[in-house]
Amino acid sequence: MFRLRRSSVCLVLFTIIMPPLCLTDAVQGEVTRDSQDFTIEGIKYPTGSEIEVIGPLLYKGRPDRSDVRGAVQGTWINGKANLNQVRFHLGSEKKGGWPTYQDIQALEREAFYKVRGQIVDGRIEEERTSIVLIVRHLEKIEPRPIMFADLVDRNTTFTGTAAENGTFVTEQGQAKLQGLEQWPQAVQGQQVFVRGTLRQQPNGFQIEQAIWHPADLELLVDKPVALEGTLWDENHPSFMKYEKEFLYLSFPPSRRAMFLQKYQHRRVPVRVSGTLVRESRPPLNWNGPDLEAPFQACYVIRDARVEYLLPADFEYDEYKAIYSRHPVSQGVPELVAEYPFPGNRQEDPSDAQDFVWRNEATIQSILTGTTLRTRNVLTERMQDPQQPAELRKIYAAMLAHLNDQRGRDYLLKSLEDRSPDAFDDTVFCLGTFPSLGTGKICRQTDLDWAEAAMVKLMSDQTLINISKFHGHDYPYGVHFVTVADAVMLYSEIPAIMVQINSAATRKALMDYQFSEVYHSRDSYRSLNLINTWLHSTASFTVQELSMLENKPTGSIGGGYDRKQILSRYLKLENYSVLQRFLQEKDSSEYYDALREQLTPELVQALKTLLPQLQGEAREMVELLLIVNEPDPVPLIIQKLEASAWESKNLALYELIRLQDRRAVTPLVRILHTAPSNYFTADSWHISDRALDRALNVIALAGPSREIHELIELLSVDLSRFVTHSDRAYYQQKIALRLINLTGVSCGVDQAAWRAWERAELMPISPEVHGLVGQP
């Protein structure tokens, strides 16, 4: 089940006058979705059901990622007042049907309309819910705002003003709070959130079992709170978005670990409880702490406890396109020959590709749990000459996905038509049948039947017109390429051939790469194919690798992955290529490829090659040979302490991999005393990365020692190692690490941090004095 809470929420343990309180929603109600059914405030509205909506017109144009031409806000849903601000898109059953674009343009924006229609689609996003209706009835009515009288006997949350005599005033009306004679002086005249059950009394409205809190966070400082918002940081739950504010969260590492196991790389709605304080920290924005700006007073929830408001498998419908036309016949959804939202693209794909994107959800629903009857219906549509040609081929690809020979035969027969308006659709469908509906090749889908046809296509040097691909209107612009090039441009056939990985497919792909040069073979498409190929399980001969190694990289999209070519050579124990690779500029890029295959034979080859190497390559090989020693850490430290040895960044990278605490003490000494040219590099970002790695090595010491060493580094000018940032930047970077470690902030004040350390961490554990060994 999916749940959307329309805005931030604040629960506050507020003790002025009233006993401890707990507010659960700043905008009442919720919208959920189970499969294709929507539930609004506890009432289920299945897809296909009729619904009546009353509310103001929000759009007279196309809403975001929707094919309709207008939308109203659902202020009233089936006669019930609703404050969730669900947007109902106004769609027509047929393309060009009522209401048309002109009909919507004739409506009055912000005027109230009564709409009756059928639910056909929708999406739940972080900020809003949108539901598409096929409109059956549309009429303008008098404005009908929601008032208190419409919410009687409902548990509701209101935003309003704390007025005189304990009165609560909102746009819907005014009410008294049960048990409250006067508002506290601190909130008098302020905006407040109130939740409770609204009752009609003889002398007016009263909110029973009322719980409340001020909207201004400043009034909640140093008080227990519980705020509902979005856990924002995608890697660590260190801050959240509440209303329009970003707040730091401070809690023990054990609670952070729970987040990483469940919700890593995802923004999710949460309820966070703790104590709200103000501390000096880097200002927060959507991108995280801003270390370029001076520290300022920021909101922090201390001892934060996180309650997730959605299940761990929750996904928002972000960027999902929603459509008004979803026809069904014979119990099976139909595909529609409509184009999706184009987005930002530089070329014109085949119409079949556009139609697959438009019908992606429908295709996936059909292919899930199909029966023989379903396949027979798909076959009827594939063979129906009244169907658009592109859709017939898509139906054939769907049958081929299900290993149905009828679809396979249709696609193979379609290859005979080489006309500009047909061939692109055919090769696209032939290249997409394994991944239809999922984007990934289905394990149950057989590929071998297509091998011969694909090999023939990738070997075909016959010229074919692809003017449409470049946006030309034939015959005004004519562009010819080979059939093989067209296959590369329009389809995923080469990637499927990599997956098949037979002798015939490998030969066809290799021959294509070195056939007569056409620009696309040296473009990003060709390079992506080579990279996909090298990262697959396909086998290569030394001769094939040599050919790929010497292929020009082209000028578009960067080069292919030469690290993978070297790795392939090493797997074949072909060490004669080492000198050639290691003499390249930036040879350290091959460090991981060499380290991961550091066999005795490779070690011996590197030893033999070492006297012939110079500079970066020589130092990298020296480090690899050290890594092969029984105890490499003391030897790596010796290299770090040698001023003439320049590959410091690479050595720090290796120390992090080895996770050995003995590196901490010498590295701390280096940061305090090393000259400004210690991290020699061609560009500033290498030195900056080396400093980050040095701080990560210090973290190996454990929290107490790390805190101590970071505090001492606050007085060290780390900016001497780089030229692009000043001393304050690195002080703030270190202070932020201290904040994340301790949950408190003393800014960049070293004396204050030392005082905190004496109070909280004394007596200093033995590890702070360097009495540490291997973990």
N, C-alpha and C positions, 0 to 999 in steps of 0.2 A: 504494500500500500504506500502511496506517495502522499505527502502532506505538505501543504503550503501555509505558513503563517505570514500574514500580509505585512507585518512590520515588526520592528523591534519591540521587545517586551521588557518590562522592568518589575521585578519583585523586590520589595524593600522591607527590611525589618526596621520599621520606623517607630520610635518609642516616645515621640513628643506627644503628650496627653494620652494618646491611644496605646493599647497593648500592641505587641508585635504583630505586624501585618504582612500579608503575602499577596501581591498582585501578579496575575498570570498572563495578562495580555493587554497590550496598548490599543489594539484594534481587534475587537472581539471576533469570534468565529474562526472557521478554518475551512479550507477546501482540500479534499483528498481525492485520490484516484486509485482505483483497484481495477487492473486490466484496462478496459476502455470505458469504465463507468466512473462518473464524477459524483462525489458526495459533498454537498454544500450544507454546512451546519447540521449534519446528521441525517440529511435526506438524500437518498440515492437517486441520481438521474442517469439511467443507462444511455449509452450511445444508441441513437435511433428513436429515443423517446421525445415527446412533445413537451415544450416548456414555454411559459409566458414570462416575459421580462419587461419591466418598466424602468426607464432611467434616461438620463441626458445623453444626447448624441455626442460622442467624443471625436469621431473622425468623419470626414467627408472624402477622404482619399484612401489609399491602400494602407492598412495597418502593417506593422513590421512583420515580414515573413509570412504573409497571408495573401491568398488570391482574391479576397473579397474587397469591397469598396467602401466600407463604413463599419462603425462599431458603436454600440451603446454600453453604458455602464449599468450593471445589474443592481440597481437600487432596490427594486422589488422583484422577487422571484417566486412565481406562482402565488402571488398575493402576500408573501411574507417579506417583511423588511430585512434587508441584507446590507451589512457594512463592510463586506470583504472586497469591494471594488473589483469584482470579476468583470472582465470585458467580454461582451458577446459580439462576435463578428457577424455581419449581415451578408449571408451568401445566397446564391441562387442555385437551383437544382441543375440547370443546364447552362452551358456557356452562352452568354448573351441573354439569358432569361431574366425574368423579373425577380428582384429589383435590379435594373440595369445601372450602369454608371451614371447615366443621366438622372435616373430616379433618385439615387443617393445624393447627387449634387443639388437636387431641388430641396433637400431637407435643410433644416435650420440647426446649425451647430449649437449645442448646449440646451436646446429645447428638449422637452420630455416626449418620449415616444413609447407606445405600447407595441411590443413585438411578440408574435407567437411563431414558433418555428421548431424544427427538428434538430437535435444535437447530432453532429456528424464527425466532429474532430475537436481537438483542443491540445493545449500544452500547459504545463505548470513550470514556471520559472522562479528564480529567486525573488524577483521583484513583483511579479504579477501572474495571474491566471487568465488565459484567453480560451474561449469556447466558441466554435464555429456553429452557426445555426443556418439551416435552410429555411429562409423566411417564408411563412405562409400568410401572415397578416402583419401589416405595419400601419400605424396611425399616430398622428400627433395628438397629445393630450395636454391638459393643464399641468404645470409643475406639481410634483407630489413628493416633496422632501420628507425624510423620515423625522418624526417627532417623538417625544417621550411616550405619548399615548400609543404609539405603534410598537413600543418595546416593553410594555407592561408584562410582568411575570416572567421576564427573560433575564438570565444572568448575562450581563453585558458590561463592556468596558467603554468608558467615555473619556474624552479629553475636554477639559474645561478650565474655568477660573475659580479659585477659592475666593468667594465674595464675602461680604459682611454677614454677620450673624450665623456663620456656619453654612451659608448657602453655596451650592455648587451650580455654576451657570455654564451652559453649553449652547451650541447652535440648536440643539433639539429642545431645549427648555431649561428649567431650573428645578433643583430638588434639594432636599435636606438629607444628610447622612445620618443614619440611625446611630444614636449615642454620641453624636458630635454637636456640641453647643457652639463652639467657636473654633476657627482654624488657628493653629499655632501662628504666632506673630511672624515667624520666619517665612511662612508660605502665604500669608495674607496678600491677596492680589496677584499671586503667581499662578502659572499654568500647572495643573495637577492631572494625574491619571487616577480614575476611580473605577473600581470594579465591584459589582454586587448585583443583587436582584432588585429590579425596579418595581415598586408597588404604587398603586393609585390609592391615595388617602383622601379623606374628606377635605382636608385643607391643602391638598397639592400632592406632589410626588415625593416619595421617600425611597432611598436606596438602602435596602436591608443587607446585613452582613457585609457592610462596605469595607473595602480595603483600598488604600490609596497611597500615593507617593507624589512628590513634586517632580515636574518634568525636567527642571534645571538640575543637572548633575552636581553643580557646585553646592547645592543645598544638601547633598547626600554624602559629601566628603567626610571620611572618618566614621561612617556608619556601615552596618552590614547591609548588603544589597544582593539581589539576584537579577541579573539582566539577561534578557533574551535577545539574541542577535545572530550574527554569522561569524563562525570561527574562520578567520580570514587567511592566516598564514598557511600556505599549502604544504610546507615541509615541517614546521614546528608550530604548535598551538600557542604562539607567544602574543598574539593580539587578536582582537575581535572588532567587528563593526557593529555599533549600536546607534540606531537612528542615523545621524550624519557624522557621528564621532567615531574615531578609532581609539580603542582602549588597550593598554597592555594587560596581559595576564601573567601573574606570578604564582608558580606552584612547583612542588617537588618534581624531580625528573621522573619518578614512577608514574605520575599522572600523564606526563608527556608521552611516555612509552605506550600507554593505552591508546592514545590518539593515533600514533603512528601505525599501530597494528590495524586500526579500523578504517581510518579516514585519510590516509596519506594522499597528498596531492588533490584534495577535494575540499571545497568550501561547503560547510554544512551549518544548518541552524542549530543553535545550542542554547542552553540555559546555564549561565555561569554565576555561581554564588561565591561570596567572599566579602572582604572589606574594601570599600572604595577609598583610595587615597590619591594625593597629588605628589608626584616625585619628579625630580629633574632627570629628564631622559631625552633622547633624540626625538624630534617631532615625528608623528606617524602620518602616513598617507596610504593610499591603496597599494603602493609598492613596498611598504614596510618602513623601517626606521630610516630617516634621512640623515646620514652622517655628515653631509655637506653643510647642514644648518646647525646653529648653536643649540645646545641643550635648552629645554624650556620645561615648564611645569606641565606634566602630562597626567592623564587619568590612568590609574593602575588598580586592578582588582587583586588584592593580596590574598594569599592562601586560596587561590581560585579552585573551585571544584566544577567540573564540566559535566553536564547532563545532555546527552545527545537526543534531539527531538525527532530524529528519523532513524530508521533501521540502517545497519551498516551497508546494505546493498542499495541504498537510496541513490537515485540519479535524477537531477533536474532535467527537464526537456529543453536545455539550453540550445539555441540556434535551430530548433526543430521547425521546419516549415509546416504550416497547417493549411488544409484545403477544404473547399466546400463540396467538391464532387467526389463521391465514393460510391459509384453504382455497383449493384450486385444483381446477378442473374443466375438462375439454376443453383442458387445457394452458394455460389463462388464469386468473390469480388472481381470486378472487371478492372482492367488497366485503362487509363485514359491518355489520349494523345495530346498532352499538354506539356508546356515547358516549365521547368522549375525556376526559382529565382536565380538569376544569372551569377550574382556575386562578382568577384573580380577575376576575370580570366582574359587571356591574351589571344586565344584562338577559339575557333568554332568547332566543338566536338560534333560527333554524329548525332542525328536526331534521336536515334535509338538510345544513345547514352543519356541525352537529356530526359527522355521518357522514363528510363530506368531510375534516374535520380528522383523524378517527380513521383514515381509509383513505388519507391523503395519500401515503405511500410506495408503497402498492399502485397507486394511480391513476397516479403518475408512472412506475412500472415498466411498466404496461400501455401508456401513451401513448408510450413510447420505442420506436421501431422497430416500429410496428404493421403488420400485413398485412391483406389482405382477409378472411382467415379470422378474424383477431382481431376485426375490426369486425362480422363476421357473428355471432360468439359474443356480443359486447356487445349486438347487436340482439335476439338471442334472449332474453337476460336482461331487456332493456328491455320486451319484449312479454310476458314471463311473469307472469301474474296472481298466481302464488305468491310472487313477489318482493315485499318491502316497497315501498310506493308511493314512499318517499323514494329508495330505491336505484334504482328504475326511472328516476326523473328524473335521477339522477346519471349513470347509464349513458347517457341521452340527451344530457346535457351533454358527456360524453366523446366521443360520436359527433359532436356539433356542433363540438367542438374539432378533430376530424379532418376537418371539412368534409363530413361524411356527412349527406345530406339526410334520412335516416330519423330521426336524432336531432333535427334542426331541427323537423321536422314534429311529432314527439311533444311537444316543449316548447311549440310554438305551440298545439297542441290542448289541452294541459294548462291553459293560461291561462283556458279557459272555466269551470273549476271555481273559484269564489270562496269556497269554504267555509273557515272559520278553520284547519282542520287540513291544508289542501292548498295554499292560495294562497301562503303564506310559502315553502314548499319550491320551488314553481314559479318564483317571481321570483328566489329565491336562485340556482337552477341556471341560469336565463337570464342572470343577471348574472355568473356565475362561469365559464361555458364557455370564454372566451378564455384564462383564466389557470390552468386546472386543472393540477395537478401541478408548477407552477413558481412560482406567485404573480405572474407577469408575463404580460402579454398576448403571446401567441405571434404572431410576424410572419406565419406561414403560415396562421393562422386567419382566415377571412373573417368580417367583422362586418356587412357591409351587409345580409344577409338579415334581421337582427333589427331593423333601424332602424325600420321602420313599426310593429312591435309595441311597441318601447320608447317611441316618440313617443306612441303611443296611451295607454300606461300612465301616462306622466308628465303626461298631459293629463286623466286621468280623475278627476273629483271625486266619483264614487260612494263612499258610505261602506262601510267593511268592518271586520269585527271583528278587532282585533289584541290581545285580552286576554292571549293566551299570551305575547306579547312582554314584557309587564310582570309576568309571573309569576303572573297570576290564573288560577284554575281555573274555566273556563267551566262553568255559567252564574253562578257566585258573584260574579265580577267581570267586568264588560263594559266594553270600551273600543273606541270606533269612531273611525276616521280615514278620510281619503280613500284611494283606491287609490294615488294618486301619493305620498301620505305613507308608505303601507305599503312601496312600492317603495324609497323613500329609507331606511327603517328596516332593511329585510331584505336589500338587495342592493347590488351595485356597478353596477347599470344606469346611473345617472347618469354615473359615471366612464367607462363604455363609450361613452355618447353624446358625451361630451367628446372621446373618441378618434376617433369617427366624424366629428365636426366638419362636419356638413352644415348647410344653412340650416334644415332642419326640426328637427334636434336642438337647434341653438342657440336657436331660437324656443321650443321646448317647455321647455327648461331655464329660459330667461328668464321665460316666463309662469309657470312653477311658483314661481320665487323671489318673485314679486309677486302670487300668487293669495291668496285669503283666508288670513289668518294662522293657522297651526297651530304649536304650540310648537317642533316639530322643525325648522321652517324657520329659526328663529333660534338653533338649538342648534349644538353643535360639528359635527354631521354636515353641516348646510347650509353652515357656514363652511368646513369642509374641502373641500366641493365647489367653493365659489367660489375658494378658493385653488388647488385643482387646475386649475380652469378657467383662471385667470389665468396660471398657470405653464406652460400647454400652448401648442401652436402655433396654437390657435384665434384667429381674428381677431374684433375687436370694433369696433362703431361708436362714435362719440362719445356718441350717445344711450344706448347700452347701458352704457357706462362710467359715465355720469352716474347712471343708475338704480342700478347696483351701488354706486357711491360713497355714495349717500344711503340705502342700505339699513341699517337698524339692525343693530348688531353682536351684539345679544343679550347674555345674561349668563353663558353657559356656554362654557368652552373658549377664551375670548379672541376677538379680532376677526379679520376677514379682513385680507389683506396689502394695505394701502393703498399701500405702496411700488410694488407691481406695477400698481396702477391708475394711479398717476402715470406710471410707465414706459410704460404703454400709451398714455396721453395724449401723451407726448412723441414716441412713434413715429409718431403721427398728426399731429405738429407742431401740436398744439393747446396753445399756450402761454398761453391766456387763463385756464387753471385754476391757474397758478403761484401767484398771490397767495393764492388760497383755501387751498392746501396749505401754503404757507410761513407763514401766520398761525396755524397750529395749534401747540399746545404740543408740545415735543420735535420741532420741525421738522428738527433735524439728522439725524433718522432717514432723511430723504430724500436725504442727501448722496450716497450711492453711486448711487442711481437717476439723479440729475442729472449726476454726474460721468461715468458710463458713456455718456451721450448728449450730451456737451458739444460740440454742433455750433455753427458760426458763428451760425446762427439762434437757437439757445437762448442763446448768450452775449449776443447783442444783446437778447433778451427780458429776461434777468437784469439787464443794465445799465439798461434802461428802468425795471425794477421796483425797483431798489436804493433810490432816494430814499424810497420808500414803506414800507420795511421798518425794523424796529427790533430791538434785542437779538440773540438767538441767530440768528434768521433772517437778519438783515443781515450778521452776521459770517460765517455759512456762505456766503452769496452772495459776499461779498468774497473768501473763500478760493477759491471756484470760479473767480472771475475772475482771481485770481492764478495758479491752476493753468494757465489758458489762456495765460499769458504765455510767451515763449520760454525764459526762465530764471527759474522761480518760486522756487527755493530761497532766494536772498537776501531776497526779499520776504516769504516765510513766516517767516524768522528775525526780520525786523523786527517782524512781528506778535507773535511769541513774546516779544520783548524789550519790547513795549509793555504796561505793567502794566494799562492800562484795557481791553485786548482780552482777552475772557474765554474764547474758544473754543480754549484751549490744547490740550485733549485731541484735538480734531479736527485741529489743525495737526500734532501729533505723529503722528497716524495717517497724514496725507498725507506727512510726511517719510519714514516707513517705506516707503510705497509708492514714493516717488521714489528711494530707495536712494542718497542723495548724502552723501558723507562730510563735506562742508563744514558740515553741521549739528552735528557732534559738539562742536567747541570751544565755540560759544556755548551749547549745551545743558549741557555740563559746568559752565560758569560759572553758569548759571541754577540748577542743582541745589545749588551751593555757596553762593550768595549771595541767592537769591530769598527774599522774605518768606513768612511762613506762609500768607498768603491768596493766594498766586500762582495755585494751581490752584482757582479759584473754581468751586464746583459745588453742585448742590442736594442731593447725597447723597455719602456717603463713598466709595462704590464707583467713582464717576467719577474722583476724585482718585487712588485706588489704581490704576485702570487707566491713568491718565495717567503715573504713576510707572513702571509696567511698560513702557509705550511709550517713555518717556525712556531707560530702560536698553536697550531694543531699538535705539534710535537710536545709542547709544554703541557697540553691537556692529558698526555699519557701519564703524567705524574699522579693523577687523581685530584679530586676537587679541592682539598685543603691546600696542597702545594700549588696547584694551578692558581687559586685565588691569591695566594701570597706573591707568587712571581708576577702576576698581572698587576697587582697593586704597585710593586716596585718598578714595573715598566712605565707607569704613568709619568715618571719624571725623566724618562729616556726619550731622546729625540729620534724616533724611528723614521721620521721623514728624511733623515740624512741619506737613507739608502735609495730614495726615489726622488723624482723631480716634479711630479704632477700633483702632489698633495702636500699640505702643510702639516706642521706638528699637531695642530688641534684635531685634524682628521683622525690621526692614529690614536690620539688620546681618547677620542670619543669611541673609536672602534674597540679599544681595550675596555673602556668603561662599559660598553654595551655587553661585552662578554662577561664582565663582573656582575652586571645586573642580571643576566640570564642565569648565572651560576648561583647567585645568592638570593635573588628575589627582592632585593632592596636596591636603592640607588643613592650614591653619594656624589653623583655627577663625575667630574674629572678631578675632584678634590682628593689628592693623595693622603693628606693628613686625616681627613674624615674617614677614608677607607681604612687607614691603619688603625684608627680608633675602633672602628667596627670590628676589625680583625682581632684586636686585643680583647674586645668584649665577647665576641661570639666564638672565636676559634682557639683561644688560649686555654690550656697550654698548647703550644704548637706541637703537632704530631711529629714523630721522627722523620717522616718523609719530607717535611719542609726543609730540614737540614740536609737533604740529599742522601739520606740513608735508605736508598732504594736499589733494587736489583731488577732482574727481569720479572715480568708479571707471571 
